[in-house]
Protein backbone atom coordinates (compact mmCIF):
# COMPACT_ATOMS: atom_id res chain seq x y z
CA UNK A 1 0.00 0.00 0.00
CA UNK A 2 1.34 3.41 -0.98
CA UNK A 3 -0.10 5.50 1.88
CA UNK A 4 1.86 5.21 5.12
CA UNK A 5 5.03 4.22 3.24
CA UNK A 6 7.99 6.28 2.07
CA UNK A 7 8.03 6.79 -1.69
CA UNK A 8 9.45 9.10 -4.33
CA UNK A 9 6.77 10.05 -6.84
CA UNK A 10 7.50 10.67 -10.52
CA UNK A 11 5.27 11.46 -13.48
CA UNK A 12 4.83 9.22 -16.52
CA UNK A 13 8.05 10.55 -18.10
CA UNK A 14 10.06 9.94 -14.91
CA UNK A 15 10.29 13.60 -13.83
CA UNK A 16 10.15 14.07 -10.04
CA UNK A 17 6.78 15.20 -8.66
CA UNK A 18 7.12 14.82 -4.90
CA UNK A 19 7.17 12.33 -2.01
CA UNK A 20 5.00 10.28 0.27
CA UNK A 21 6.49 10.44 3.78
CA UNK A 22 4.61 7.95 5.91
CA UNK A 23 1.14 9.48 5.54
CA UNK A 24 -1.60 9.84 2.94
CA UNK A 25 -0.24 12.88 1.07
CA UNK A 26 1.98 13.40 -1.95
CA UNK A 27 3.90 16.55 -1.22
CA UNK A 28 6.56 18.71 -2.78
CA UNK A 29 8.43 20.28 0.11
CA UNK A 30 5.78 21.81 2.39
CA UNK A 31 3.13 21.90 -0.36
CA UNK A 32 0.48 19.17 -0.37
CA UNK A 33 -0.17 18.15 -3.99
CA UNK A 34 -2.47 15.12 -3.71
CA UNK A 35 -4.28 13.02 -1.10
CA UNK A 36 -4.24 9.22 -1.23
CA UNK A 37 -7.38 7.41 -0.07
CA UNK A 38 -6.97 3.64 -0.41
CA UNK A 39 -6.28 3.05 -4.10
CA UNK A 40 -7.44 6.50 -5.25
CA UNK A 41 -5.56 9.80 -5.59
CA UNK A 42 -7.38 13.11 -5.20
CA UNK A 43 -6.45 16.78 -5.44
CA UNK A 44 -6.34 18.46 -2.03
CA UNK A 45 -8.83 20.97 -0.70
CA UNK A 46 -12.56 21.20 -0.22
CA UNK A 47 -13.30 20.68 -3.92
CA UNK A 48 -11.16 17.52 -4.27
CA UNK A 49 -11.25 15.73 -7.64
CA UNK A 50 -10.27 12.16 -8.46
CA UNK A 51 -6.95 12.22 -10.34
CA UNK A 52 -5.94 8.57 -10.59
CA UNK A 53 -6.38 5.06 -9.30
CA UNK A 54 -3.40 3.11 -7.95
CA UNK A 55 -2.51 -0.34 -9.25
CA UNK A 56 0.65 -1.62 -7.58
CA UNK A 57 3.24 1.15 -7.93
CA UNK A 58 1.51 2.89 -10.84
CA UNK A 59 -1.34 5.43 -10.82
CA UNK A 60 -3.55 5.67 -13.91
CA UNK A 61 -6.15 8.16 -15.05
CA UNK A 62 -9.62 6.70 -14.54
CA UNK A 63 -10.78 8.38 -17.76
CA UNK A 64 -8.00 7.32 -20.14
CA UNK A 65 -6.09 4.55 -18.39
CA UNK A 66 -2.84 6.38 -19.08
CA UNK A 67 -0.10 6.39 -16.46
CA UNK A 68 -0.20 9.60 -14.41
CA UNK A 69 2.25 8.83 -11.60
CA UNK A 70 4.70 6.13 -10.54
CA UNK A 71 5.81 5.37 -6.99
CA UNK A 72 9.45 4.46 -6.37
CA UNK A 73 10.36 2.90 -3.02
CA UNK A 74 12.66 5.22 -1.06
N, C-alpha and C positions, 0 to 999 in steps of 0.2 A: 504494500500500500504506500502511495506517495506521501500523503499527509502524515505528519509526525516523524518523517525521516529527514535525512539531510541530503539534498540533491542540488546539482547545478541544472539550470533550465536553459535550453537553447531553442531557437526557432527551427523551422524546417530546413533552413540552409546551414544550420550549425552555429549561427551567430548567438552570442550570449544574450539572454533575456534577464535572468535574475537567479534567485535561489529559494529553496524551501529549507528553512532552518528549524526543523523539529515541531512545526505547527501546521496550520492549514492554509498558509498564505504563500504565494509567490511574490517575492519582493525584490526590488532593486535598491540597495542601500536601505534607507528609511522609508521609501515609498512602497506601499502595498499595491501590487499590480492586479493580482487575481486571488480569488478565494477558492479553495478546493473543498468540495463537499462529496465525500465518497468517491465515486468515479466521474464526477462532473466538475468542470472548472467554470467559474463565473467571474464577471467583472466585480469590482468592489463598489460599495455604496448602496444607497437605498433603492436605486433603480437597477439592480444587478441583472445582467443578461447572461444566458448560457453561451459560453465561448467554445467549449470542447468537451468531449468525453474521453476518459482515460482508458486505454487498453494496454496493460503491462507498463512499459516505460515510454509510451507514445500517447499523445493527445491529438484527437482528430476532430475536425469540424463536424457537427451533427448534420449540417446541411449538405456538405460536399463530400465528406469522408476524407478530405485531404489532411495531411499531417500539419498541425498548427505548432505543437511544441514537442520536445523530447526531454526526458529526465535522465540525467547522468549521475550515477551514484558518486557521492563526494568521497 
